Amino acid sequence: MIMNVAWLSANKFGYELLKEAVKLKDVNINAVITLSVESRIVMYDGIENHKWYEFGKEVYEVDQLNDKKDLVKRISPDLVIMCGWREVIDKRVLGIPKYGFIGFHPTLLPIGRGPAPIINSIMYGFVESGVTMYHVSGGLDDGDIVGRERYNILESDYAEDVYKKAIKAGRKLLKIYLPKIIKGNAPRIPQDNTQVLIFKKPKLKNNQIDLKKESVEEIYRKIRALSTPYKGAYIRKGGRKLIIWRAELE
């Protein structure tokens, strides 16, 4: 059986996983759906739209998917894979593909539901995280789990380091479980709602370091969390901004 898959993403995480998906047997990526240039600017780690055309697939640029129900029907995928997409998808859209939507989220759900998972994982001081592959249900990252892949977050890890670990974990999950989804024998494990932690959306104004209120440890985590590929933590003095990309904690 060949499964037609539509790829829904707007960031580097989804782009790197798509590189793996196009290699898989019995998988046909029949469309890529990404954010329009105007909408992509709100992404912390959005990838330039021309990159999606490298795969030789039909590419559709939208402001949000919930307004494009007819587009999903026209593409007619068996499955939609979503990774690096900030919109909560309506159930009326989720019900279009025969096998629904599968999401990838860079935390060990149900811990870390919500936005900016890599930034928040470092800011919270997590020493372990991972990627969860799950059934998208219409809530905030609350669908049944297909699989999880763990990795450690070292005190010396910056956002880019954790990002690379997330990509490696996501690729592994994709190779293990997408064939099982195609065969109809993939796990489906309900999330433990007693363990839920919901991340808050970071605000750009919070990128500023508060030397009076924040501890040295908090400042160090902020610098690491907001480093490349994000906007960077900074201090202001004399009307100028100093962005700090690296630091050492002694």
DRENDO-1510 file (C-alpha; in Angstrom, 1 decimal, always signed):
<recs>
REC; n; res; u; v; w
REC; 1; MET; +0.0; +0.0; +0.0 .
REC; 2; ILE; +1.3; +3.4; -1.0 .
REC; 3; MET; +0.1; +6.1; +1.5 .
REC; 4; ASN; -0.3; +9.7; +0.2 .
REC; 5; VAL; +0.9; +12.1; +2.8 .
REC; 6; ALA; +0.6; +15.9; +2.9 .
REC; 7; TRP; +3.3; +17.6; +4.9 .
REC; 8; LEU; +2.3; +20.5; +7.1 .
REC; 9; SER; +5.2; +22.6; +8.4 .
REC; 10; ALA; +6.8; +26.0; +8.5 .
REC; 11; ASN; +10.1; +25.5; +10.3 .
REC; 12; LYS; +13.5; +23.8; +10.2 .
REC; 13; PHE; +12.4; +20.9; +12.3 .
REC; 14; GLY; +9.7; +20.0; +9.8 .
REC; 15; TYR; +12.0; +20.6; +6.9 .
REC; 16; GLU; +14.7; +18.3; +8.2 .
REC; 17; LEU; +12.1; +15.5; +8.9 .
REC; 18; LEU; +10.7; +15.9; +5.4 .
REC; 19; LYS; +14.1; +15.0; +4.1 .
REC; 20; GLU; +13.8; +11.7; +5.8 .
REC; 21; ALA; +10.1; +11.1; +4.9 .
REC; 22; VAL; +10.7; +11.3; +1.1 .
REC; 23; LYS; +13.1; +8.4; +1.5 .
REC; 24; LEU; +10.6; +6.0; +3.1 .
REC; 25; LYS; +9.1; +3.1; +1.3 .
REC; 26; ASP; +5.4; +3.1; +0.6 .
REC; 27; VAL; +5.2; +6.9; +1.3 .
REC; 28; ASN; +4.3; +9.4; -1.3 .
REC; 29; ILE; +4.5; +13.0; -0.2 .
REC; 30; ASN; +1.8; +14.4; -2.5 .
REC; 31; ALA; +1.8; +18.0; -1.2 .
REC; 32; VAL; +3.6; +20.4; +1.2 .
REC; 33; ILE; +1.6; +23.0; +3.0 .
REC; 34; THR; +3.5; +25.9; +4.6 .
REC; 35; LEU; +2.9; +29.4; +5.9 .
REC; 36; SER; +2.7; +32.4; +3.6 .
REC; 37; VAL; +5.7; +34.7; +3.8 .
REC; 38; GLU; +3.5; +37.2; +5.7 .
REC; 39; SER; +2.4; +34.7; +8.3 .
REC; 40; ARG; +5.9; +33.0; +8.6 .
REC; 41; ILE; +7.4; +36.1; +10.2 .
REC; 42; VAL; +5.7; +35.1; +13.5 .
REC; 43; MET; +7.7; +31.8; +13.6 .
REC; 44; TYR; +10.7; +31.8; +15.9 .
REC; 45; ASP; +12.5; +29.4; +13.6 .
REC; 46; GLY; +10.6; +29.7; +10.4 .
REC; 47; ILE; +12.4; +28.6; +7.2 .
REC; 48; GLU; +12.4; +30.5; +4.0 .
REC; 49; ASN; +9.6; +29.4; +1.7 .
REC; 50; HIS; +11.7; +28.6; -1.3 .
REC; 51; LYS; +13.3; +25.7; +0.6 .
REC; 52; TRP; +10.1; +23.7; +0.4 .
REC; 53; TYR; +10.2; +23.7; -3.4 .
REC; 54; GLU; +13.5; +21.8; -3.4 .
REC; 55; PHE; +11.5; +18.5; -3.0 .
REC; 56; GLY; +9.8; +18.8; -6.3 .
REC; 57; LYS; +6.3; +18.5; -4.7 .
REC; 58; GLU; +3.3; +20.7; -4.9 .
REC; 59; VAL; +3.7; +23.5; -2.4 .
REC; 60; TYR; +0.8; +25.5; -1.0 .
REC; 61; GLU; +1.4; +28.7; +1.0 .
REC; 62; VAL; -1.5; +29.6; +3.5 .
REC; 63; ASP; -2.1; +32.0; +6.3 .
REC; 64; GLN; -3.8; +29.2; +8.4 .
REC; 65; LEU; -5.0; +25.8; +7.5 .
REC; 66; ASN; -8.4; +26.0; +9.2 .
REC; 67; ASP; -9.5; +28.4; +6.4 .
REC; 68; LYS; -8.4; +26.0; +3.8 .
REC; 69; LYS; -10.7; +23.0; +4.3 .
REC; 70; ASP; -11.4; +22.8; +0.5 .
REC; 71; LEU; -7.6; +22.7; -0.2 .
REC; 72; VAL; -7.1; +19.7; +2.0 .
REC; 73; LYS; -10.1; +18.0; +0.3 .
REC; 74; ARG; -8.6; +18.8; -3.1 .
REC; 75; ILE; -5.1; +17.4; -2.1 .
REC; 76; SER; -6.9; +14.3; -0.8 .
REC; 77; PRO; -4.1; +12.9; +1.4 .
REC; 78; ASP; -4.5; +9.6; +3.3 .
REC; 79; LEU; -2.6; +11.2; +6.2 .
REC; 80; VAL; -1.3; +14.7; +7.1 .
REC; 81; ILE; +2.0; +14.9; +9.1 .
REC; 82; MET; +2.3; +18.1; +11.1 .
REC; 83; CYS; +5.5; +19.3; +12.6 .
REC; 84; GLY; +6.4; +22.9; +13.2 .
REC; 85; TRP; +2.9; +24.3; +12.9 .
REC; 86; ARG; +1.5; +26.7; +15.5 .
REC; 87; GLU; -2.2; +26.5; +14.7 .
REC; 88; VAL; -4.6; +24.2; +16.6 .
REC; 89; ILE; -6.4; +22.4; +13.8 .
REC; 90; ASP; -10.2; +22.2; +13.8 .
REC; 91; LYS; -11.8; +18.8; +14.0 .
REC; 92; ARG; -13.7; +19.5; +10.7 .
REC; 93; VAL; -10.2; +19.6; +9.0 .
REC; 94; LEU; -8.8; +16.7; +11.0 .
REC; 95; GLY; -11.5; +14.4; +9.7 .
REC; 96; ILE; -10.7; +14.8; +6.0 .
REC; 97; PRO; -7.7; +12.4; +5.7 .
REC; 98; LYS; -8.6; +8.8; +6.2 .
REC; 99; TYR; -5.9; +8.3; +8.7 .
REC; 100; GLY; -6.1; +11.8; +10.3 .
REC; 101; PHE; -3.2; +13.9; +11.3 .
REC; 102; ILE; +0.0; +12.8; +13.0 .
REC; 103; GLY; +2.0; +15.4; +14.9 .
REC; 104; PHE; +5.6; +15.7; +16.1 .
REC; 105; HIS; +6.3; +17.8; +19.2 .
REC; 106; PRO; +9.8; +18.4; +20.7 .
REC; 107; THR; +8.9; +17.5; +24.3 .
REC; 108; LEU; +7.9; +14.3; +26.1 .
REC; 109; LEU; +4.2; +14.9; +26.1 .
REC; 110; PRO; +2.1; +15.5; +28.2 .
REC; 111; ILE; +5.0; +17.5; +29.6 .
REC; 112; GLY; +5.5; +20.7; +27.6 .
REC; 113; ARG; +2.4; +21.1; +25.6 .
REC; 114; GLY; +2.1; +24.3; +23.7 .
REC; 115; PRO; +4.4; +26.8; +22.0 .
REC; 116; ALA; +8.2; +27.2; +21.8 .
REC; 117; PRO; +9.0; +23.7; +23.2 .
REC; 118; ILE; +12.8; +23.9; +22.8 .
REC; 119; ILE; +13.1; +27.4; +24.2 .
REC; 120; ASN; +10.9; +26.6; +27.1 .
REC; 121; SER; +12.6; +23.3; +27.8 .
REC; 122; ILE; +15.9; +25.1; +28.3 .
REC; 123; MET; +14.3; +28.0; +30.2 .
REC; 124; TYR; +12.7; +25.5; +32.6 .
REC; 125; GLY; +16.0; +23.9; +33.2 .
REC; 126; PHE; +15.0; +20.4; +31.9 .
REC; 127; VAL; +17.8; +17.9; +31.9 .
REC; 128; GLU; +15.8; +15.4; +29.8 .
REC; 129; SER; +13.4; +16.0; +27.0 .
REC; 130; GLY; +12.6; +14.4; +23.6 .
REC; 131; VAL; +10.2; +14.2; +20.7 .
REC; 132; THR; +6.7; +12.8; +20.8 .
REC; 133; MET; +4.9; +11.5; +17.8 .
REC; 134; TYR; +1.1; +11.6; +18.4 .
REC; 135; HIS; -2.4; +11.7; +16.9 .
REC; 136; VAL; -3.6; +15.2; +16.5 .
REC; 137; SER; -7.0; +15.5; +18.2 .
REC; 138; GLY; -8.1; +19.1; +18.0 .
REC; 139; GLY; -6.7; +20.1; +21.4 .
REC; 140; LEU; -3.4; +21.5; +22.4 .
REC; 141; ASP; -0.9; +18.6; +21.8 .
REC; 142; ASP; -3.2; +16.3; +23.8 .
REC; 143; GLY; -3.7; +13.4; +21.3 .
REC; 144; ASP; -2.8; +9.8; +21.8 .
REC; 145; ILE; +0.9; +9.0; +21.7 .
REC; 146; VAL; +2.4; +6.9; +18.9 .
REC; 147; GLY; +5.9; +6.9; +20.3 .
REC; 148; ARG; +8.5; +9.0; +22.1 .
REC; 149; GLU; +12.3; +9.4; +21.7 .
REC; 150; ARG; +14.3; +10.8; +24.6 .
REC; 151; TYR; +17.5; +12.8; +24.8 .
REC; 152; ASN; +19.4; +14.6; +27.5 .
REC; 153; ILE; +19.8; +18.4; +27.7 .
REC; 154; LEU; +23.3; +19.2; +29.0 .
REC; 155; GLU; +24.1; +22.4; +30.9 .
REC; 156; SER; +26.4; +23.3; +28.0 .
REC; 157; ASP; +23.7; +22.8; +25.4 .
REC; 158; TYR; +22.4; +25.8; +23.5 .
REC; 159; ALA; +19.1; +25.9; +21.5 .
REC; 160; GLU; +20.9; +24.8; +18.3 .
REC; 161; ASP; +22.3; +21.8; +20.1 .
REC; 162; VAL; +18.9; +20.7; +21.4 .
REC; 163; TYR; +17.4; +21.4; +18.0 .
REC; 164; LYS; +19.8; +19.0; +16.4 .
REC; 165; LYS; +18.9; +16.4; +19.0 .
REC; 166; ALA; +15.2; +16.9; +18.3 .
REC; 167; ILE; +15.7; +16.5; +14.6 .
REC; 168; LYS; +17.7; +13.2; +15.2 .
REC; 169; ALA; +14.9; +11.9; +17.5 .
REC; 170; GLY; +12.2; +12.9; +15.1 .
REC; 171; ARG; +13.8; +11.1; +12.2 .
REC; 172; LYS; +14.1; +8.0; +14.3 .
REC; 173; LEU; +10.4; +8.1; +15.2 .
REC; 174; LEU; +9.4; +8.7; +11.6 .
REC; 175; LYS; +11.4; +5.7; +10.4 .
REC; 176; ILE; +10.0; +3.4; +13.1 .
REC; 177; TYR; +6.4; +4.3; +13.3 .
REC; 178; LEU; +5.2; +5.7; +9.9 .
REC; 179; PRO; +5.5; +2.2; +8.4 .
REC; 180; LYS; +3.5; +0.9; +11.4 .
REC; 181; ILE; +0.8; +3.5; +10.7 .
REC; 182; ILE; +0.7; +2.4; +7.1 .
REC; 183; LYS; +0.3; -1.3; +8.2 .
REC; 184; GLY; -2.3; -0.3; +10.8 .
REC; 185; ASN; -0.4; -1.6; +13.8 .
REC; 186; ALA; +1.0; +1.6; +15.4 .
REC; 187; PRO; +0.6; +2.1; +19.1 .
REC; 188; ARG; -2.1; +4.5; +20.4 .
REC; 189; ILE; -1.5; +5.4; +24.0 .
REC; 190; PRO; -3.6; +8.0; +25.8 .
REC; 191; GLN; -1.7; +10.8; +27.5 .
REC; 192; ASP; -1.6; +10.9; +31.3 .
REC; 193; ASN; -3.5; +14.1; +32.0 .
REC; 194; THR; -2.2; +14.1; +35.6 .
REC; 195; GLN; +1.3; +15.0; +34.3 .
REC; 196; VAL; +0.3; +17.9; +32.0 .
REC; 197; LEU; +2.6; +20.9; +31.9 .
REC; 198; ILE; +1.6; +23.6; +29.4 .
REC; 199; PHE; +4.2; +26.0; +28.1 .
REC; 200; LYS; +3.4; +29.7; +27.7 .
REC; 201; LYS; +4.1; +31.6; +24.5 .
REC; 202; PRO; +7.4; +33.6; +24.9 .
REC; 203; LYS; +7.1; +37.3; +24.2 .
REC; 204; LEU; +9.9; +39.2; +22.5 .
REC; 205; LYS; +10.1; +41.7; +25.3 .
REC; 206; ASN; +11.0; +38.9; +27.6 .
REC; 207; ASN; +14.2; +38.3; +25.6 .
REC; 208; GLN; +15.7; +41.2; +27.5 .
REC; 209; ILE; +17.9; +40.2; +30.5 .
REC; 210; ASP; +16.9; +41.7; +33.8 .
REC; 211; LEU; +20.1; +42.0; +35.7 .
REC; 212; LYS; +18.3; +43.1; +38.9 .
REC; 213; LYS; +15.6; +40.4; +39.1 .
REC; 214; GLU; +17.0; +37.4; +37.3 .
REC; 215; SER; +19.5; +35.0; +38.9 .
REC; 216; VAL; +22.8; +34.1; +37.2 .
REC; 217; GLU; +21.4; +30.7; +36.5 .
REC; 218; GLU; +18.2; +32.1; +35.0 .
REC; 219; ILE; +20.2; +34.5; +32.8 .
REC; 220; TYR; +22.5; +31.7; +31.6 .
REC; 221; ARG; +19.4; +29.5; +30.7 .
REC; 222; LYS; +17.8; +32.5; +28.9 .
REC; 223; ILE; +21.0; +33.1; +26.8 .
REC; 224; ARG; +21.2; +29.4; +25.9 .
REC; 225; ALA; +17.4; +29.1; +25.2 .
REC; 226; LEU; +17.2; +32.1; +22.9 .
REC; 227; SER; +20.4; +31.6; +21.0 .
REC; 228; THR; +20.5; +30.6; +17.3 .
REC; 229; PRO; +18.2; +29.8; +15.5 .
REC; 230; TYR; +16.2; +32.2; +17.7 .
REC; 231; LYS; +16.4; +36.0; +18.3 .
REC; 232; GLY; +18.9; +36.1; +21.1 .
REC; 233; ALA; +18.8; +37.4; +24.7 .
REC; 234; TYR; +20.0; +40.9; +25.2 .
REC; 235; ILE; +20.7; +43.8; +27.5 .
REC; 236; ARG; +20.0; +47.5; +26.8 .
REC; 237; LYS; +22.3; +50.3; +27.8 .
REC; 238; GLY; +22.6; +53.8; +26.5 .
REC; 239; GLY; +19.7; +53.3; +24.1 .
REC; 240; ARG; +21.5; +50.4; +22.4 .
REC; 241; LYS; +20.9; +46.6; +22.4 .
REC; 242; LEU; +23.7; +44.1; +23.1 .
REC; 243; ILE; +22.7; +40.6; +22.0 .
REC; 244; ILE; +24.4; +37.8; +23.9 .
REC; 245; TRP; +24.8; +34.5; +22.0 .
REC; 246; ARG; +27.2; +32.7; +24.2 .
REC; 247; ALA; +28.2; +32.7; +27.9 .
REC; 248; GLU; +30.1; +30.7; +30.5 .
REC; 249; LEU; +28.8; +29.9; +33.9 .
REC; 250; GLU; +31.5; +29.5; +36.6 .
</recs>
